[in-house]
Amino acid sequence: MKYIKKLPQEPSFSQKGLHGYNYILNTQAISISIEDCFKGHDKYHTNVHSNKIYYVVEGKGQFKIGEETFDVKKDDLIEIPKNTEFVFAGKMKLLLIMLPAFRPQDGIDGKENDLY
């Protein structure tokens, strides 16, 4: 078992406005990723299984969660409960923790991001 996890050199996933890098963990209880956002999430998103916690490592932007829009900056923490629609935009580096771990079948994408 490795105790120190390294950030992958190549993106684990990409969208129109970001590249994501998944840490490979020995547990399925959580998943942890870094998202390099040069524009933001491309569509509104809802996860029906996992709660999401974003930490703004650097940069600034906006999150729209439900019907509310929030300005965010370095050192802000954003908690998004499961079954909550959200989207974000900006130039940011985000740490994403998902509880329980990410599963592709649990995500529902909606309309295009209107925060750009």
URTAMO-V16976 format. One record per residue. N is the residue number from 1. RES is the residue in one small letter. D_FIRST is the distance of its C-alpha to the first C-alpha in Angstrom with 1 decimal. Layout:
N	RES	D_FIRST
N	RES	D_FIRST
This chain:
1	m	0.0
2	k	3.8
3	y	6.4
4	i	9.3
5	k	10.4
6	k	13.5
7	l	16.6
8	p	17.5
9	q	20.7
10	e	22.4
11	p	23.2
12	s	21.4
13	f	24.7
14	s	28.2
15	q	31.5
16	k	34.9
17	g	34.2
18	l	30.5
19	h	27.3
20	g	23.9
21	y	20.4
22	n	17.5
23	y	14.1
24	i	11.4
25	l	9.8
26	n	7.8
27	t	11.2
28	q	14.7
29	a	16.4
30	i	16.9
31	s	16.8
32	i	17.4
33	s	19.5
34	i	21.9
35	e	25.3
36	d	27.8
37	c	31.1
38	f	34.1
39	k	36.2
40	g	34.3
41	h	33.4
42	d	35.8
43	k	36.6
44	y	36.7
45	h	33.7
46	t	33.0
47	n	29.8
48	v	30.7
49	h	27.3
50	s	25.5
51	n	26.6
52	k	26.1
53	i	25.8
54	y	26.7
55	y	26.8
56	v	29.2
57	v	27.6
58	e	30.7
59	g	33.9
60	k	36.0
61	g	37.1
62	q	38.1
63	f	36.5
64	k	38.8
65	i	37.6
66	g	40.0
67	e	43.4
68	e	42.5
69	t	41.7
70	f	39.9
71	d	39.7
72	v	36.3
73	k	35.4
74	k	32.7
75	d	31.0
76	d	32.2
77	l	29.9
78	i	30.9
79	e	30.1
80	i	31.0
81	p	31.1
82	k	30.5
83	n	33.8
84	t	35.0
85	e	36.2
86	f	35.5
87	v	35.7
88	f	35.3
89	a	36.8
90	g	36.7
91	k	35.0
92	m	31.9
93	k	28.2
94	l	26.5
95	l	23.2
96	l	22.8
97	i	20.9
98	m	21.6
99	l	21.6
100	p	20.8
101	a	18.8
102	f	21.0
103	r	22.7
104	p	25.3
105	q	27.8
106	d	28.2
107	g	29.8
108	i	33.5
109	d	35.1
110	g	38.6
111	k	41.3
112	e	40.9
113	n	40.0
114	d	43.3
115	l	42.1
116	y	42.3
